[in-house]
Amino acid sequence: MSVRAATSDELRRVVARGSRLTGGRISSVSRVDATFVYDILFSELVEPGADAELLPLLCNPPILDCTPDLTTLSYLHEPAVLYNLRRRYERREIYTYSGVVLVAMNPFYPVSLYSPEHMARYAKAEHHDADPHLFAIAENAYRGMVQDQRNQTIIVYGESGSGKTTSAKYIMRYFAQAHHADTNDKQMSTVESQILATNPVFESFGNAKTTRNDNSSRFGKFLEIKFERQRQQIVGGRIRTFLLERSRVVYQPSTERNYHIFYQLLAGADSQLRTELHLDGPNASSNAFHYTCQGGKDSAAIAGINDAEDFALTDTSLEMVGINSTQRGHIWRTLAGILHLGNVCFSGTESTGSFVEPECEPQFAIAAKLLGVGDAQLRQWLTRRQIVTRHDHILAKVNRSQALVIRDSIAKFVYSRLFDWILGPINASLLPTEVDEQATLFVGVLDIYGFEHFEHNSFEQFCINYANEKLQQNFNHHVFKIEQEEYRREQLSNWTFIGFQDNQPCIDLIEGKPIGILALLDEESRLEQGSDRTFTEKLIRQFSESQPPSSAGATIANYFRKPRFSNTAFTVRHYAHDVTYEGDGFLEKNKDTVPDEILDLLCSSEFEFVGTLASSHLPRDQRPSSPPAAHASSGRSSPARRQAPTLAGVFKRSLAGLMATLGETEMHYIRCIKPNEAKREWGFQASMVLSQLRSCGVIETIRISKAGYPSRVPIRSFNERYSLLLGNNTLYQDPAPTAKGSGDIVTQEEHDICRCILKRSLPDSSQYQVGLTKVFFRAGQWAIMEKKRSFLFESSAIVMQKFCRGILVHRSYREMIDSARTIQRRYRKHLLARKAQHAQRINAVYTIERYYIALCQRRKRALVDQSACYLQAYVRRYLARK
């Protein structure tokens, strides 16, 4: 951690105020302006009633660095979780366990973790032996289904761009390929190939480019992969979808796209199909249609994506899942009709009413033709509305804005019915009639939105967060149940049930009857004079008024708040974050229906496929047999139609069915995390990651674990690691194979050794429990054990260093003495040699001197003799001459 202080004395006062710091060291110092920033590594902190806000959070021991399971951290807090995830992410390890949850970080970079070799490795490995991975979760679910004969569910969710769809896709591929003799696509059965073929279909019709993700799923999907009980082979499947984002069909924010299928159709249709659907000439590109150009010209293309190739893949996949060429032609015609309908514009005033603009008449005629309805009837019900009285029908004009709303409602209605219709042939193909469902088990894969909290939140975010509240409650109970079951299985004593923050009051606020938000929304939607403002006012009156403190209504009201500066918004206190929803548009999106006259017109369409789509949600006795204009002209009322269910009601029922299904299965959780907003390769933004960890329940999981015994170690491993703490007289030896038995049964002797270690190391027995096979520690106690073990090793190392250094110094001293004596001996020898050499030189000098003197004397005598001879000769010559 980092601490800012002007001086080192001030730093010590901040850190040591009311506490004692041991094992801390300053790892680096830097200067920022007039203060010093000290990076400190802590190993242990003792807090005797100090002000906790001034104390640094505790650091986990080095043995837990980059641990593959966050719940094994001795000190469980958000900085430790972030640090561990970041370290693993930097090491290119994108998967980490958090108890029963697999945390998956999106690297925004292709990683080689999904090859057939990886599948084979996880298909043979035990869950506790394998590294964290999607395949480990999938294999665990598969084995749970085979061994326990119980249905399984893998829940994959996270925010947009976190990798949910890709994760679900790899899980489906694992089930289809992993348990073949050879992981080869050619060995997959027809059903397995069809299950994989549903991915491109739903990605085309249900995914779109958003600011956060180029392939964002805009719907929820639950896939049941059916296995035969005896042979455990895939024999079928079933898919359920819910909460499609219908508003995207008619509106896309800047830089975003409509659903992929529209762009694929415009890019990949052949010339004949283009001519039939009037998608040639000026209508050949996405910029020519209002429903596909709102995001801007640059948003039409996605880097690395070829819409024409994807269209061919979608067409092939549709054929593979049981939709024939005729039905595919009907789908393309319906999509083209929606595109042309979006180009119909209106003019007019409040007094004159609206009318189709003349330049849009060609597009209007094409849209009516493709949808199989008459021009006059479609024009009438786009620019008029029918008011039903007790005795008559009255046609009233609509203004331009209302006409646009009716146009968009037709597009949303037809597309949503088309999306729902596609499920029929797919499920019929995936689950043949000859398959006996009573003889099958399934592994479900739930791909759903994560918690959403934007600057502007509307009805879609409300439904998504409602679903996440239900899933979070289910998740909390599941984690809570697993914790308690392990305590019971290990026969722990003196423990109480772990408490956790139950979000049931928030769920009651949303779905309660008769005063829940959904109930009030449905009530207001059915009123003729209902509006978004009156709906919001009802909520504020219902939940903001003071209630008796002990009443259930007061508890629910604590989760509702009125914003200070808005009368048309309301705030709900969700488990992850307080979210303010803007009430504008709630009623319209909740109704999400077309006028009855438009519905009758579509049901009686000459294009049988559109008629089937429009009437698919109506009972047979309520499907009209004649065009609605006949009723209006004759002045007779059409048969009374049961009021259409609201979108909130439909979603609530589908969610209840989903939760009932999940409750009957064993659940496995994958939380996908988007590590940075810019989709940068291997980028990590701590604040963004932490926000997602909170919203997807990982922090709550850790909190539940922290409330009990988060650290647990097998007794045998504990004895092997910590038996040294008993002293020199007791050393743990691994029992012989005969003593171990056939399984991991721990002997009484091992239990006794374990208790002796704990009694000597942790005097407070309330901080740990010894189970049948594991030792359970309260938060921080395992770190203390590691600290004492490290201290023992350090003390032993110091003693060993002392003796080793003494031996080394003594040896060095002896070597130094021997070396000195050798040097002295050799030096003396050298001196003697020098003296002898000097004496020899002196003698040589004397000899040379003697010989030289003799030589000089001889030369001198010879010279004297020669001179005497010359003198004698001269004298004698002189005397002779004389």
C-alpha positions, 0 to 999 in steps of 0.5 A: 500500500502507499502512505503519504507523509511529509516526513518519516516521523509523520509516517510512523505516527500515522501508521502506528497510531493505536496499533503496532506494526510488525514485519513491515518494510518500505519497498520504495520512496518517491516524492510528490510535490511537498510530500513523500509517498512510501510504498510499504509491505506489511506482513502482520498488523495488531490492532488493539482497539485503534482507529481502523480508518487510519490503519492499512489493510492487511497483506496476505502471506507470499504463499497466497500470491496469485492463488487460484481461489480468492476465498483461500486468501487469509485476509479477505478484503477488496484490495487483496482481491483486486491485487490477486486478480491483477497479478494473475491477469498480468501473468496471462491467467484470465480465470480465477475461482472465488469459491463456487464462482469462476471469475473470467477476465476478458483479455480482448486478445485471442488466447490459446486456451480452447484447443482440443488438447485443452478439452482432453486435459480437463475431460480427464482431470479432477476439478481440484487438480485442474487450473481454473477454466471454463472447461473445468466448470463444464466438466464439473457439471457433466460429472455431477450430472453423470454421478448424481443423476441430477440436472445441472445449470451453468449461469454465465453473466456479466456486463456487455463486453465481458465475454458472456457470449463467447464463454457460453459458446466455448462451453457448448463446444466442450459438451459437444466435443470433449467426451468423444474418443477423438475431439474431432468435429467429424465425430459429432452427431447431428444434434450436437452440430445443430446445438453449435449451429444455434450460436450464429443464428442467435448472434445474428438475430439477437446480437448488435454492436454497442459502444461497449461491445461489437457483439453484444447479446441483447437478449437472455438465453437458456439452453438445455443440452439433453443427455441420455441417462445411460450412455451420457450422449447428447440426444437433444436440446431446448432453448428459451429466450427472454427480454429481447431489446425490442427498442433497438429495432427502431432506435440505435444510439450514436456509433451503435448498430441494429441487429446484425441480421439486417446488415448481413441481409444487405451485404450478403443477399444475391442479386435475385433476392435483392430484386425480390426484396427491393434491396437493389439500386439506391436501397443496397446499403445500410445507409439507405434505411432509417433503421440501420443508419442512426448510429452514423456511417462509421458504425455500419462496419465492424473491424474484422467482421464480414457481414456477407460471409456471416449472412452465408453462415447464418443461412447455412445454420438456419438450414441446419437447425430445421428451417427450410429454404421457403421459410428462410425466404419468408424471414428475409422478406419480413426483414426487408418489409421492416426496413422499408417500413422504417423509411416511411415518414409523415407530415401534418399538424395537430388539426389536419392530422398526419399523412405519408410524405409524397417522397416516401410513397414508393417505400410505403408501397414496398413495405405494404407489399412485403408485409402482405397488407393493403396500402389503403388499410395500412395508410388508414391505421397509421394515420388514424386511430379508432375510439370505441364507444358503447354503441359505435366506433369513431375514427380520430386523427393522429399527429405526426409523432403518434404516427411515427410511434405506430410505425415503430410499434409495428416494426418492433412487434413483427421483429419480436414475433419473428425472433420468437417464431425462430425458436419453434423450428429450432426446438423441434429440430433439437428435440425430436419426438422420438426422444423420451424426455423422462429418460434424459438429463440436461445441463443448462447454460444460462447466458444473461445480462449482468447488472446494469447502471447507466447515466440514463436508465429505463424500463430495459435496465429495470427488468435486467436488474430485477432478473439479477436481483432474483439470480443474486438471491438464488446465488446467495442461498446457494453459496450459503447452503454450500458453506453450511453443508461443508460444515455439517459434512466435516462435523464442525462444532460450536458454529452458527449459521452464517448470516448474509444480506438478503435482498428479499425486501428489494424483490418484494418492492419490485414484484410484490402484490398489490403494491409492487412496482410491477403491479402498479406499472401494469395497473397504470398501463391498463388505465385509459388516462395512465401516463408515466408521470402518474405512474411515478407519482403513485410510486412516490406516494406509496413508498415515500410516505412514512410507515410504522417502523415495525411494518413490512412496508417500512422495510420495503420502503427503505429500498425506494427513494425519490430523487431530489431534483426530479419528479418523473424518476425513482431510485431503487436500492439494488444489492449492487448499487442504487439505480435511478430510473427515468419514468419516461417511456415505462408505460409505452415499453411495458405495453409494447403492443400495436393498436388492435386495428393494426394487429387485425390487419397483420393477422389477415395479411395476404402474406401467410407468414406475417399473419402467422407471426401476428396471430401466434400469441392469440387464441384461435377464437380471437383471430380475425377472419375479416379486415378491420375496415369492414367493422369500421364501415359498418359501425359494428364492434369487433369481437371483444379481445382479451387484453394483451399481457404486458411485457413486465407481466410476461417477463415476470412469469418467464423469470419465475419459470426460469427460477423454478427450473434453476431451483431443481438443478445443481448450479455452477457460476461464471462471472465475466468481467470487462477489465477496461472500457477501451477494450484494450488488450490486457488492460486493467482498470481497478475501479471498473473491475471492482465495480463489476465484482460488487455488482455480480456478487463476487464480493458478497461471496467473499463476505459470506465466506469471511463470516465463517471459516474462509481458510481451510486446509486438509489435515494431512497437508497441514501436519506436513507443513506445520509439524515443525512448530511442535519443536525438535522432538516431534516430526510428522511422517506421512502415514504408510499406505495401509494406514491411509486406507482406500480413500483420504481417511485421516487417522486419529493420530493425525488428528491429535498431531493437528490439535497439538500444533493448533493448541501451541500456535493459536491459543484462542480455540474459537479461531479454528475448527478441526473437521474430519479431513480439514482444518478450518480457520477464521479470517487471518488465522492462516496468515498467523500460522504462516507467519509463525512458520516463517519466523521459525524458518527465519530463526532456524536460518539465523542459527544455521547462518551463525554456525555456518558463518563461524565455520566459514570464518574459522576456515577463512582464518586458518587459510589466512594463517597458512597463506601468511606463513607460506608468504613469509616462508617464500619471502624469506627464501626470496630474501636469502636468494637476494642476499646470496645474489648480492654476495655473488655480485660483490665477489664478482666486483672484487674479482673484476676489480682485481683483474682490472687493476692487474691489467692496468699495472701490466699495461703501465709496466709494459709502457714503462718498459717500452719507454725505457727501451726507446730511451736506451735505444736513443741513448745508445744510438747517440753514444754510438754516433758520438 
